[in-house]
């Protein structure tokens, strides 16, 4: 993918793509910048999976919702990368205690860990056509990212998954090609616990959120529905009479009605800003605020 740099006279020059010298160099770049690049807190590198599984996971971490994350890196293209990642996901479900111990050792005993939506992230320069199609038949949260490094040391990340959210779950359910015995969550389950008024309010809101960019992924988990690109920028929780919308912090909000509030520190939310709405009339204003949170993650 060509990238151009503009000089002070407004002239464009193409930046050449360059390679990393080794997989370890690529891994170190990401591990040193995990929160900025992927919204993941670093826990450990080269994490041993024990004698039975006999491997080492490149990186383990937790995401913005405190779910486990496994990250694997490939310098170029590797036909086994998806299978290897799923192999480690299988280990993860069988060794929750080992993972939780690593998190507590790194971040302290007060760190909360959720198991609603563990993720596998794979970083590579290219993927085979088999991986690109197979990932859409997997019920797990698997993200394939292509990276490009340019001569000014810029990095471009591209999410190449072609199906996401509820569609991915339905495909995997129909094909039954990969199944882990864990509870599935959906918007319908969240809707079953709230009112018709808030359901209609959310439907209006979600349509506008998903129209911001076709790359936005929607995922419903146990207590909320989240929206993300490379990082989550919006999390919606249904209250008794309103919808609470949690957002990424923005340096300077365009918020003339002063609706954006701080989230209490005791929540330990990465999305530590919040607005609340209770009527359709407030949707347009909320979308303007949500777009600012989205743009902050770009």
Buried (B, 14 or more C-beta within 10 A) or exposed (E): EEBEEEEEEEEEEEBEBEEBEEBBEBBBBBBEEBBEBBBBBBBBBEBEBEEEBEBEBBBBBBBBBBBBBBBBBBBEEBEEBBEBBBBBBBBBBEBEEBBBEBBBEBBEEEBEBBBBBBBBBBBBBEBBEEBBEBBBBBBBBBBBBBBBBBEEEEEEBEBBBEBBBBEBBEBBEEEEEBEBEEEEBBBEEBBEEBEEEBBEBBEBBBEBBBEBEEEBBBBBBEBBBBBBBBBBBBBBBBEEEBBBBBBBBBEEBEBEEEBBEEBEEEEEBBBBBBBBBEEEEBBEBBBEBBBBBBEBBE
